[in-house]
Structure formats: C-alpha cells, structure tokens
Amino acid sequence: MLKGGTSVLDAQGIVSKLSIHEGWTVADLGCGGSGLFIAPLARAVGKNGRVFAVDIQKNVLQVVESNMKFQNIDNVTLVWSDLEKVGKADISDASCDFAMLINVLFQNTNHESILKESARILKSGASFIVIDWKMIATPFGPPLTHRVSQDTVMTLAIPLGLQFVNGFEAGPYHYALIFKKV
C-alpha cells in the first residue's frame, strides 16, 4: 500500500474489485514513480496478458522497469508519452480491454485531451477507471484548487463515448469512477 501516515491507496484491493481477466491488455496511464498498480495488474492479466505502463517522465519508467525486473514480471511494456497529446502514446487505437487513470487529472490542465487519449486506446465494451482526489480538505495531497471533481470527470467523459457504470470510494481521500466504452 502507498502510505501517507494512513493507508491511502490499496492497489491490490482496488485491482481485485475490477474484474480484470487473464489474457487482457490493460494500460496504467500516468503510472507514477512507484508504479503502484503495475505489478497487481500484471499478475491479474497473467503471462498471456499485457500491461502498458505509461508516463511522461522517463525516470519514472526506469524505476518501474527496475521494479518489474526485481519481481520477475515480464508482461509490462513501458510507454513514454504526454497524455495531453491525443494519439501520442505508442498504443494502438481500440487495443486495450481496460485502462486506468489514477491521480493524473489533478496534475494537468487539459483534462479533456487526457480523457480522449484514454478513450482512444479502449476497445468497444472495455472498462476505464478514474481515481483521483476527493474535493475535501485532507491532511496531505494537492490543493483543492487543483483537484478535479467527479462531476467534471463525468461531464468530460460521457461525450467521448464513455458510459458511467458505477463508482466507489477508493480510500479515505479518493473517489473511483468506472466507465465502459460504448
């Protein structure tokens, strides 16, 4: 678990709620320095599956690569990309069964482009999850002015062909919204 005094995000617990299947192709868009979700995703899709670990920072991808080697995980493909540039990620259109965007939106300003890039790589019927900071005061985390509300995510996602399925609390400070590409 990622720690911040208390447990913040339980990657294994969250991945276990997502019904990810063996053999799937999944993408962690903006995987971050710890690559927290990469190993649980790689185990969920198994040897016949593929995980794309996407980030804009090359040093982040180097850390993820090192962590995967240490854990003997070999079904992860590193992708250096700016998610605000639609079509830039070296992932084919409509090739992923599942994608996730975790703690990315608050760090960027072009939310619509990030969601467009996320939708671009999803197969029809594929699932997509957004996890980000709740719009509440917290003892740590980004300022409220940088956080993106659930309503904003919904308003931007639905016109992109992402149908809201359900949501849940991803921890004391985070919301999770699940969509399906129609």
Beta strands, then each sheet from edge to edge (+ up, - down):
strand 1: 2-3
strand 2: 7-9
strand 3: 25-29
strand 4: 50-55
strand 5: 76-80
strand 6: 96-102
strand 7: 122-133
strand 8: 162-171
strand 9: 174-181
sheet 1: 1+ 2-
sheet 2: 5+ 4+ 3+ 6+ 7+ 9- 8+
end
